[in-house]
């Protein structure tokens, strides 16, 4: 969800207004993804590195997301969306932690699109946590293969991402799903997240359709 702050600055608004606009964009784009039959979507809402931002912005983000979860969860539940949190909760204030827990509990049996919310999430942190849990569980080296390792990740409930859309003109992965994105396709756009329209999201999906995914192998000859 890149570009919220820049979106606000371009309009002479406080950066937090950009984050509010970014949160409001989620449901609009979820409708498009659902219409295309997408089963899983992950939004990168707050990284482990984002704690280093100015304290007033961090506090504002916590308040915005806490309010948004309470307001939007009921609407998402009515649309059969399942909400899953990716990341830590230990650094959150009790209000936000409680909102996340309520959202997951309310929507856990829904069968529509799964919305993964990566909040206080970092790819390196996720991998380290998986390794520590494997060690604590006493697995031998011979017991640890890729399938086993994946069961210890936050994303054990879903497949690896097919497509990663990076808004705001950024060209880096920024610690997002490092293990899972090994063979993901990327779509980069200079559009700021709050300005991302369904039409451009559809363009990204159609672009993905044209990609040939070889997973390191040689392409099959056309017949």
HUSUL-V54394 format. One record per residue. RES is the residue in three letters. OMEGA is omega in radians with two decimals (none if undefined). BURIAL is # if it has 24 or more other ideal C-beta (glycine too) atoms within 12 Angstrom, else .. Layout:
((RES & OMEGA & BURIAL) (RES & OMEGA & BURIAL))
//
This chain:
((UNK & -3.05 & #) (UNK & 3.01 & #) (UNK & -3.13 & #) (UNK & -3.12 & #) (UNK & 3.13 & #) (UNK & 3.10 & #) (UNK & -3.14 & #) (UNK & -3.12 & #) (UNK & 3.11 & .) (UNK & -3.12 & .) (UNK & -3.13 & .) (UNK & 3.12 & .) (UNK & 3.02 & .) (UNK & -3.11 & .) (UNK & -3.11 & #) (UNK & 3.09 & #) (UNK & 3.06 & #) (UNK & 3.12 & #) (UNK & 3.08 & #) (UNK & 3.11 & #) (UNK & 3.12 & #) (UNK & 3.12 & #) (UNK & -3.13 & #) (UNK & -3.11 & #) (UNK & -3.01 & #) (UNK & -3.06 & #) (UNK & 3.14 & #) (UNK & -3.09 & #) (UNK & 3.08 & #) (UNK & 3.12 & #) (UNK & 3.12 & #) (UNK & 3.14 & #) (UNK & 3.13 & #) (UNK & -3.13 & #) (UNK & 3.11 & .) (UNK & 3.12 & .) (UNK & 3.11 & .) (UNK & -3.06 & #) (UNK & -3.11 & .) (UNK & 3.05 & #) (UNK & -3.14 & #) (UNK & 3.05 & #) (UNK & 3.13 & #) (UNK & -2.99 & #) (UNK & -3.07 & #) (UNK & -3.09 & #) (UNK & 3.08 & #) (UNK & 3.13 & #) (UNK & -3.10 & .) (UNK & 3.06 & #) (UNK & -3.13 & #) (UNK & 3.09 & .) (UNK & 3.11 & .) (UNK & -3.02 & .) (UNK & -3.12 & .) (UNK & 3.09 & .) (UNK & 3.10 & #) (UNK & 3.14 & #) (UNK & 3.13 & .) (UNK & 3.10 & #) (UNK & 3.12 & #) (UNK & -3.14 & #) (UNK & -3.13 & .) (UNK & -3.09 & #) (UNK & 3.09 & #) (UNK & 3.12 & #) (UNK & -3.09 & .) (UNK & -3.14 & #) (UNK & -3.13 & #) (UNK & -3.09 & #) (UNK & -3.00 & .) (UNK & -3.09 & #) (UNK & -3.13 & #) (UNK & 3.13 & .) (UNK & 3.13 & #) (UNK & 3.12 & #) (UNK & 3.13 & #) (UNK & 3.11 & .) (UNK & 3.04 & .) (UNK & 3.13 & .) (UNK & 3.04 & #) (UNK & -3.13 & #) (UNK & 3.11 & #) (UNK & 3.11 & #) (UNK & 3.01 & #) (UNK & 3.10 & #) (UNK & -3.12 & #) (UNK & 3.01 & #) (UNK & -3.03 & .) (UNK & -3.12 & .) (UNK & -3.09 & .) (UNK & 3.03 & #) (UNK & -3.05 & .) (UNK & -3.11 & .) (UNK & -3.13 & .) (UNK & 3.13 & #) (UNK & 3.12 & #) (UNK & 3.12 & .) (UNK & 3.13 & #) (UNK & 3.13 & #) (UNK & 3.13 & .) (UNK & -3.13 & .) (UNK & -3.14 & #) (UNK & -3.12 & #) (UNK & -3.11 & .) (UNK & -2.99 & #) (UNK & -2.97 & #) (UNK & -3.12 & .) (UNK & 3.14 & .) (UNK & -3.01 & #) (UNK & 3.11 & .) (UNK & -3.14 & #) (UNK & 3.07 & #) (UNK & 3.10 & #) (UNK & 3.05 & #) (UNK & 3.11 & #) (UNK & 3.13 & #) (UNK & -3.06 & #) (UNK & -2.90 & #) (UNK & -3.10 & #) (UNK & 3.00 & #) (UNK & -3.10 & #) (UNK & 3.13 & #) (UNK & 3.11 & .) (UNK & 3.13 & #) (UNK & -3.13 & #) (UNK & 3.12 & #) (UNK & 3.13 & .) (UNK & 3.12 & #) (UNK & 3.13 & #) (UNK & -3.14 & .) (UNK & 3.13 & .) (UNK & 3.09 & .) (UNK & 3.12 & .) (UNK & 3.14 & .) (UNK & -3.14 & .) (UNK & 3.04 & .) (UNK & 3.12 & .) (UNK & 3.07 & .) (UNK & 3.11 & .) (UNK & -3.11 & .) (UNK & -3.12 & .) (UNK & -3.03 & .) (UNK & 3.00 & .) (UNK & -3.08 & .) (UNK & 3.14 & .) (UNK & 3.12 & .) (UNK & -3.12 & .) (UNK & -3.11 & #) (UNK & 3.13 & #) (UNK & -3.14 & .) (UNK & 3.13 & #) (UNK & 3.08 & #) (UNK & -3.04 & #) (UNK & -3.11 & #) (UNK & -3.08 & .) (UNK & -3.02 & .) (UNK & 3.13 & #) (UNK & 3.05 & .) (UNK & -3.11 & #) (UNK & 3.04 & #) (UNK & -3.03 & #) (UNK & 3.04 & #) (UNK & -3.13 & #) (UNK & -3.12 & #) (UNK & -3.12 & #) (UNK & 3.03 & #) (UNK & 3.10 & #) (UNK & -3.12 & .) (UNK & -3.07 & #) (UNK & -3.10 & .) (UNK & -3.10 & .) (UNK & 3.01 & #) (UNK & 2.99 & #) (UNK & -3.08 & #) (UNK & 3.05 & #) (UNK & -3.03 & #) (UNK & 3.13 & #) (UNK & -2.98 & #) (UNK & -3.02 & #) (UNK & -3.07 & #) (UNK & -3.13 & .) (UNK & 3.07 & .) (UNK & 2.98 & #) (UNK & -3.12 & #) (UNK & 3.02 & #) (UNK & -3.12 & #) (UNK & 3.08 & .) (UNK & 3.08 & #) (UNK & 3.12 & .) (UNK & 3.08 & #) (UNK & -3.02 & #) (UNK & -3.12 & #) (UNK & 3.12 & #) (UNK & -3.09 & #) (UNK & -3.09 & #) (UNK & 3.08 & .) (UNK & -3.12 & .) (UNK & 3.13 & .) (UNK & 3.05 & #) (UNK & 3.08 & #) (UNK & 3.09 & .) (UNK & 3.11 & .) (UNK & 3.13 & #) (UNK & 3.11 & #) (UNK & 3.07 & .) (UNK & 3.11 & .) (UNK & -3.13 & .) (UNK & -3.08 & .) (UNK & -3.11 & .) (UNK & 3.06 & .) (UNK & -3.06 & .) (UNK & -3.04 & .) (UNK & 3.13 & .) (UNK & 3.10 & .) (UNK & -3.10 & .) (UNK & 3.08 & .) (UNK & -3.12 & .) (UNK & 3.09 & .) (UNK & 3.11 & .) (UNK & -3.13 & .) (UNK & 3.13 & .) (UNK & none & .))
//
